[in-house]
Amino acid sequence: MGNYLNQLRLKIREGEYDEPLERLFNVTLISAVLGFFTAYCIMFQLGCFEYYSDVLKPATGIVWPVFPN
């Protein structure tokens, strides 16, 4: 495994195309985006983005059309 990683490091430094590494990057990128989006949706549904105190509310007189609460 160590030999494979050393060869892979040399290939990357020389600019060679590595298809398995490209596939791994694409899979991890898609899974990270889906994971963060899912976490945001769950937090939104649980009410984590609500204002719980008067100090955290936006200043009066400013129109906030995105957050109508």
Backbone as numpy.savetxt, mean C-alpha at the origin, in Angstrom:
# Nx Ny Nz CAx CAy CAz Cx Cy Cz
20.90 -22.45 -1.99 20.07 -21.26 -1.99 20.94 -20.00 -1.99
21.99 -20.03 -1.21 22.89 -18.89 -1.16 23.58 -18.64 -2.50
23.95 -19.75 -3.18 24.57 -19.61 -4.49 23.59 -19.00 -5.49
22.31 -19.44 -5.43 21.29 -18.88 -6.32 21.11 -17.38 -6.08
21.08 -16.97 -4.82 20.92 -15.56 -4.50 22.11 -14.74 -4.97
23.32 -15.30 -4.84 24.50 -14.59 -5.33 24.47 -14.42 -6.84
24.07 -15.50 -7.55 23.96 -15.41 -9.01 22.88 -14.42 -9.41
21.77 -14.43 -8.68 20.67 -13.51 -8.98 21.12 -12.07 -8.78
21.86 -11.81 -7.72 22.37 -10.47 -7.45 23.29 -10.01 -8.58
24.14 -10.91 -9.07 25.04 -10.56 -10.16 24.26 -10.28 -11.44
23.22 -11.09 -11.70 22.39 -10.87 -12.90 21.71 -9.50 -12.85
21.20 -9.16 -11.69 20.50 -7.87 -11.55 21.47 -6.72 -11.75
22.65 -6.83 -11.19 23.64 -5.76 -11.34 24.09 -5.60 -12.79
24.13 -6.72 -13.52 24.56 -6.65 -14.93 23.41 -6.22 -15.84
22.20 -6.13 -15.31 21.07 -5.67 -16.10 20.38 -6.76 -16.88
20.61 -8.03 -16.55 19.94 -9.11 -17.26 18.49 -9.21 -16.80
17.65 -9.68 -17.71 16.23 -9.84 -17.41 16.02 -11.16 -16.68
15.31 -11.13 -15.58 15.03 -12.33 -14.81 13.52 -12.49 -14.71
12.97 -13.42 -15.45 11.51 -13.57 -15.51 10.88 -13.98 -14.18
11.43 -14.94 -13.44 10.81 -15.27 -12.14 10.79 -14.08 -11.17
11.85 -13.28 -11.19 11.90 -12.11 -10.32 10.85 -11.08 -10.74
10.66 -10.93 -12.05 9.64 -10.02 -12.56 8.24 -10.47 -12.13
7.98 -11.77 -12.24 6.68 -12.31 -11.80 6.47 -12.12 -10.31
7.52 -12.35 -9.54 7.43 -12.18 -8.09 7.13 -10.73 -7.73
7.77 -9.79 -8.41 7.51 -8.38 -8.17 6.06 -8.03 -8.50
5.56 -8.51 -9.64 4.18 -8.21 -10.02 3.18 -8.77 -9.02
3.42 -9.97 -8.54 2.51 -10.58 -7.57 2.54 -9.83 -6.25
3.73 -9.47 -5.78 3.80 -8.76 -4.51 3.22 -7.35 -4.62
3.40 -6.70 -5.76 2.82 -5.37 -5.95 1.30 -5.43 -5.92
0.72 -6.36 -6.65 -0.74 -6.50 -6.68 -1.28 -6.87 -5.31
-0.61 -7.80 -4.63 -1.10 -8.21 -3.31 -0.98 -7.09 -2.29
0.06 -6.26 -2.39 0.22 -5.14 -1.46 -0.88 -4.11 -1.69
-1.17 -3.79 -2.95 -2.22 -2.82 -3.24 -3.58 -3.34 -2.77
-3.88 -4.58 -3.05 -5.14 -5.16 -2.59 -5.22 -5.21 -1.06
-4.10 -5.54 -0.42 -4.08 -5.60 1.03 -4.33 -4.24 1.68
-3.66 -3.20 1.18 -3.86 -1.86 1.73 -5.26 -1.34 1.46
-5.79 -1.63 0.27 -7.15 -1.21 -0.06 -8.17 -1.91 0.84
-7.97 -3.20 1.07 -8.87 -3.96 1.95 -8.80 -3.42 3.38
-7.59 -3.15 3.86 -7.45 -2.61 5.22 -8.12 -1.25 5.33
-7.97 -0.40 4.31 -8.64 0.90 4.32 -10.15 0.75 4.35
-10.69 -0.15 3.53 -12.14 -0.36 3.50 -12.66 -0.87 4.84
-11.93 -1.78 5.46 -12.34 -2.31 6.76 -12.29 -1.21 7.81
-11.24 -0.41 7.82 -11.14 0.67 8.79 -12.23 1.71 8.56
-12.57 1.96 7.31 -13.64 2.91 7.01 -14.98 2.40 7.51
-15.24 1.11 7.31 -16.49 0.51 7.76 -16.57 0.45 9.29
-15.45 0.31 9.95 -15.44 0.27 11.41 -15.52 1.67 12.03
-15.44 2.70 11.21 -15.57 4.05 11.72 -14.28 4.64 12.26
-13.15 4.17 11.77 -11.87 4.69 12.25 -11.59 6.11 11.79
-12.33 6.60 10.81 -12.08 7.93 10.27 -13.13 8.94 10.71
-13.84 8.64 11.78 -14.84 9.56 12.33 -14.16 10.52 13.29
-14.82 11.63 13.54 -14.29 12.61 14.50 -14.87 12.28 15.88
-14.00 11.93 16.82 -14.46 11.53 18.14 -14.41 12.67 19.15
-13.75 13.75 18.83 -13.72 14.87 19.76 -13.83 16.17 18.97
-14.20 17.24 19.67 -14.34 18.54 19.01 -12.99 19.09 18.55
-11.91 18.68 19.21 -10.59 19.16 18.84 -10.19 18.64 17.46
-10.60 17.41 17.13 -10.21 16.81 15.86 -11.09 17.23 14.69
-12.19 17.91 14.96 -13.07 18.34 13.88 -12.43 19.50 13.11
-12.74 19.60 11.82 -12.16 20.71 11.05 -12.70 22.05 11.51
-12.00 23.09 11.17 -12.40 24.43 11.58 -13.75 24.79 10.96
-14.52 25.57 11.71 -15.83 25.98 11.21 -15.66 27.01 10.10
-16.60 27.03 9.19 -16.57 27.97 8.09 -15.90 27.43 6.85
-15.25 26.27 6.95 -14.60 25.66 5.79 -15.53 24.57 5.27
-15.80 24.59 3.98 -16.67 23.57 3.38 -15.82 22.36 3.04
-16.21 21.21 3.57 -15.52 19.96 3.31 -16.46 19.03 2.56
-16.56 19.13 1.26 -17.53 18.30 0.53 -17.17 16.81 0.50
-15.92 16.47 0.76 -15.52 15.08 0.72 -16.00 14.34 1.96
-15.92 14.98 3.12 -16.35 14.38 4.38 -17.56 15.17 4.91
-18.77 14.76 4.58 -19.94 15.55 4.96 -20.36 15.41 6.42
-19.68 14.59 7.20 -20.09 14.39 8.61 -19.90 15.68 9.35
